């Protein structure tokens, strides 16, 4: 199982509240509505920041985390070249994300606890 972790950064003309609402209420449902993309995805989770503080750690420079699970790297790559992803989801990402500032990581989980 492969997990894509995206450190989402909002566009500079969005307040954090506007970004958070758009991501939760518009983008999430939009992603769910595109079966050509979601058939490749095993799980999609949006991690919305809270006001809770953790000692020694900061979320500075990141407005939220997206996690997407795929069966393989090949499945992940197929998802992001789907014509409906490119036609519907990608343009919506550009509506609220600063794509130059977002960072992503392809990972394999190792359960420790």
C-alpha positions as CSV (number, residue, x, y, z in Angstrom):
1,X,0.0,0.0,0.0
2,X,1.3,3.4,-1.0
3,X,0.2,6.7,0.7
4,X,0.6,10.1,-0.8
5,X,0.9,12.8,1.8
6,X,0.3,16.4,0.7
7,X,1.1,19.4,2.8
8,X,-1.5,21.7,1.5
9,X,-0.8,25.5,1.3
10,X,-3.6,27.9,0.5
11,X,-3.5,30.5,-2.1
12,X,-2.4,33.9,-0.8
13,X,-5.7,35.5,-1.5
14,X,-7.6,33.0,0.8
15,X,-7.8,33.4,4.5
16,X,-7.2,30.2,6.5
17,X,-11.0,30.1,7.2
18,X,-11.9,30.4,3.5
19,X,-9.4,27.7,2.6
20,X,-10.5,25.4,5.3
21,X,-14.2,25.8,4.3
22,X,-13.6,25.4,0.6
23,X,-11.4,22.3,1.1
24,X,-14.0,20.7,3.4
25,X,-17.3,21.7,1.7
26,X,-16.4,22.0,-2.0
27,X,-13.2,20.1,-2.9
28,X,-13.8,17.0,-0.8
29,X,-17.3,16.3,-2.2
30,X,-16.0,17.1,-5.7
31,X,-13.2,14.5,-5.4
32,X,-15.7,12.0,-4.2
33,X,-18.0,12.7,-7.2
34,X,-15.4,11.7,-9.8
35,X,-15.4,7.8,-10.0
36,X,-12.8,7.8,-12.7
37,X,-10.4,9.1,-10.1
38,X,-11.7,7.5,-7.0
39,X,-11.6,4.0,-8.4
40,X,-7.8,4.2,-8.0
41,X,-8.0,5.6,-4.5
42,X,-8.4,3.3,-1.5
43,X,-8.8,6.1,1.1
44,X,-8.7,9.9,1.0
45,X,-8.4,11.8,4.3
46,X,-8.3,15.6,4.8
47,X,-6.5,16.5,8.0
48,X,-7.7,20.0,9.1
49,X,-5.6,22.0,11.5
50,X,-6.9,22.7,15.0
51,X,-5.9,25.3,17.5
52,X,-4.3,22.6,19.7
53,X,-0.6,23.1,20.2
54,X,2.0,20.3,20.5
55,X,5.2,21.1,22.4
56,X,8.3,21.4,20.0
57,X,6.2,21.0,16.9
58,X,4.6,23.6,14.6
59,X,2.5,23.4,11.4
60,X,4.0,26.6,10.1
61,X,3.9,26.8,6.3
62,X,1.2,24.2,6.0
63,X,-2.6,24.8,6.1
64,X,-3.6,21.1,6.2
65,X,-2.6,17.6,5.2
66,X,-4.2,15.4,2.6
67,X,-3.6,11.6,2.7
68,X,-4.4,9.4,-0.2
69,X,-3.9,5.6,-0.2
70,X,-3.3,3.6,-3.3
71,X,-2.7,-0.1,-4.0
72,X,0.6,0.7,-5.7
73,X,2.7,3.5,-7.2
74,X,1.3,2.5,-10.6
75,X,-2.3,2.9,-9.4
76,X,-1.4,6.3,-8.0
77,X,0.2,7.4,-11.3
78,X,-2.9,6.2,-13.2
79,X,-5.2,8.2,-10.9
80,X,-3.4,11.5,-11.7
81,X,-3.5,11.1,-15.4
82,X,-7.2,10.2,-15.6
83,X,-8.8,12.6,-18.0
84,X,-11.6,13.4,-15.5
85,X,-9.1,14.2,-12.8
86,X,-7.4,16.6,-15.2
87,X,-10.7,18.0,-16.3
88,X,-12.5,18.4,-13.0
89,X,-10.3,17.9,-9.9
90,X,-7.1,19.5,-11.0
91,X,-8.7,22.9,-12.0
92,X,-10.4,22.9,-8.6
93,X,-7.1,22.4,-6.8
94,X,-5.8,25.5,-8.5
95,X,-8.8,27.5,-7.2
96,X,-7.7,27.3,-3.5
97,X,-4.1,25.8,-3.4
98,X,-0.8,27.5,-4.0
99,X,0.6,24.5,-5.9
100,X,4.2,25.9,-5.9
101,X,4.2,25.9,-2.1
102,X,2.5,22.5,-1.6
103,X,4.8,19.6,-0.8
104,X,4.0,16.0,-1.3
105,X,5.6,12.7,-0.2
106,X,5.0,9.2,-1.5
107,X,5.3,6.8,1.5
108,X,4.9,3.3,2.7
109,X,3.5,3.1,6.3
110,X,5.3,1.2,9.0
111,X,3.0,0.7,12.0
112,X,4.9,1.2,15.2
113,X,2.1,1.3,17.8
